[in-house]
Amino acid sequence: MSDLHIRSAAPSDIDAVLAFWREAAEGTSISDDRGGVARLIDRDPDALILAERDGRLVGSVIAGFDGWRCHLYRLAVHPEQRRRGIGSALLTAAEERFVALGGRRGDAMVLERNETGQHAWRAAGYVREDHWRRWVKHLTT
């Protein structure tokens, strides 16, 4: 895995990240636009973690910490690069970030229909908690 480079995203990465998510991520988000990603990077420059191989974006994870909880979003690995340790490397970087910030437990949002994602999270040691449900209210149209 020595050819894999893990780093925080920069504003210059926004277009590449959005294109990568369209290709590699499962589903879309209301925040999948230039403004949404720019706000994330501006507010927490180390939250969006990228994996590159040979100068090409091959993975991402958002490791958001609000001072209370550690939230993981957008774990995605390029389909041609899966099962090569990229997701594990991204999660290790995210978990190390959380521990350094004083976080105690990471949680991930995973789509019900995303069986590949559920398998990856399970393999990384995360467990599903069925007693929780996500409640959502869109604040903009």
C-alpha positions as CSV (number, residue, x, y, z in Angstrom):
1,M,0.0,0.0,0.0
2,S,3.1,2.2,-0.2
3,D,1.8,3.8,-3.4
4,L,-1.3,5.1,-1.6
5,H,-1.3,8.7,-0.4
6,I,-3.9,9.8,2.3
7,R,-4.4,13.5,2.7
8,S,-6.9,16.1,3.6
9,A,-8.9,17.7,0.8
10,A,-8.1,21.3,-0.4
11,P,-10.5,23.7,-2.1
12,S,-8.8,22.9,-5.4
13,D,-10.1,19.3,-5.0
14,I,-13.8,20.1,-5.0
15,D,-14.6,19.4,-8.7
16,A,-12.6,16.2,-8.6
17,V,-14.3,15.0,-5.4
18,L,-17.8,15.7,-6.8
19,A,-16.9,13.8,-10.0
20,F,-15.5,11.0,-8.0
21,W,-18.6,10.7,-5.8
22,R,-20.8,10.5,-8.9
23,E,-18.7,7.5,-10.1
24,A,-17.9,5.7,-6.9
25,A,-20.3,6.7,-4.1
26,E,-23.6,5.0,-3.5
27,G,-26.4,7.6,-3.8
28,T,-26.3,11.4,-3.7
29,S,-26.7,14.0,-1.0
30,I,-28.3,17.4,-0.9
31,S,-24.8,18.7,-0.2
32,D,-23.2,17.2,-3.3
33,D,-22.4,20.5,-4.9
34,R,-19.5,23.0,-5.0
35,G,-20.9,25.1,-2.2
36,G,-21.6,22.1,0.1
37,V,-18.1,20.7,-0.2
38,A,-16.5,24.2,0.0
39,R,-18.3,24.8,3.3
40,L,-17.1,21.5,4.7
41,I,-13.5,22.2,3.8
42,D,-13.7,25.8,5.0
43,R,-15.3,24.8,8.4
44,D,-13.2,21.8,9.1
45,P,-10.2,21.5,6.7
46,D,-9.2,18.0,7.9
47,A,-12.7,16.4,7.8
48,L,-12.6,15.4,4.1
49,I,-10.0,12.7,3.8
50,L,-8.8,11.6,0.3
51,A,-6.9,8.6,-0.9
52,E,-4.8,9.0,-4.1
53,R,-2.9,6.4,-6.1
54,D,-0.6,7.6,-8.9
55,G,-2.0,11.1,-8.6
56,R,-5.6,9.8,-9.1
57,L,-8.4,10.1,-6.6
58,V,-9.4,6.6,-5.6
59,G,-11.1,7.0,-2.2
60,S,-12.8,9.4,0.2
61,V,-14.3,9.6,3.6
62,I,-15.7,12.5,5.6
63,A,-14.7,12.3,9.3
64,G,-16.7,15.0,11.0
65,F,-16.4,15.7,14.7
66,D,-18.7,18.2,16.3
67,G,-17.0,18.2,19.7
68,W,-19.4,15.5,21.0
69,R,-19.7,12.8,18.3
70,C,-17.7,11.3,15.5
71,H,-19.6,11.0,12.3
72,L,-18.4,9.2,9.2
73,Y,-19.9,9.9,5.8
74,R,-19.1,9.3,2.1
75,L,-16.7,6.4,2.5
76,A,-16.2,5.6,-1.2
77,V,-13.6,3.7,-3.1
78,H,-13.4,3.7,-6.9
79,P,-15.0,0.5,-8.2
80,E,-11.8,-0.6,-10.0
81,Q,-9.7,-0.1,-6.8
82,R,-11.9,-1.9,-4.2
83,R,-10.6,-4.8,-2.0
84,R,-7.1,-3.3,-2.0
85,G,-7.1,-1.8,1.5
86,I,-8.0,1.7,0.5
87,G,-11.2,1.8,2.6
88,S,-9.3,0.5,5.6
89,A,-6.6,3.1,5.2
90,L,-9.2,5.9,5.0
91,L,-11.0,4.6,8.1
92,T,-7.7,4.3,10.0
93,A,-6.9,7.9,9.1
94,A,-10.5,9.0,10.2
95,E,-10.3,7.0,13.5
96,E,-6.8,8.4,14.3
97,R,-8.3,11.9,13.7
98,F,-11.2,11.2,16.0
99,V,-8.9,9.9,18.8
100,A,-6.6,12.9,18.5
101,L,-9.6,15.2,18.9
102,G,-10.9,13.3,21.9
103,G,-13.6,11.3,20.2
104,R,-14.8,8.1,21.7
105,R,-17.0,6.4,19.2
106,G,-17.5,6.6,15.4
107,D,-20.8,6.2,13.7
108,A,-21.5,5.8,10.0
109,M,-24.5,6.5,7.9
110,V,-25.0,3.6,5.4
111,L,-27.9,3.2,3.0
112,E,-30.1,0.2,3.6
113,R,-29.7,-0.9,0.0
114,N,-25.9,-0.5,0.0
115,E,-24.9,-4.1,0.8
116,T,-21.3,-3.6,-0.4
117,G,-21.0,-0.7,2.0
118,Q,-22.6,-2.6,4.9
119,H,-20.1,-5.4,4.3
120,A,-17.2,-3.0,4.3
121,W,-18.3,-1.3,7.6
122,R,-18.8,-4.7,9.2
123,A,-15.4,-5.8,8.1
124,A,-13.9,-2.7,9.7
125,G,-15.5,-3.6,13.1
126,Y,-18.6,-1.4,13.0
127,V,-21.9,-2.9,14.1
128,R,-25.4,-2.0,13.0
129,E,-27.6,-0.5,15.7
130,D,-31.2,-1.2,14.8
131,H,-32.6,0.7,17.7
132,W,-31.6,4.0,16.2
133,R,-33.4,5.7,13.3
134,R,-32.3,8.8,11.3
135,W,-34.8,11.7,11.4
136,V,-34.4,14.3,8.7
137,K,-35.8,17.7,7.9
138,H,-34.6,19.5,4.8
139,L,-33.8,23.2,5.7
140,T,-33.6,24.4,2.1
141,T,-35.5,23.4,-1.1
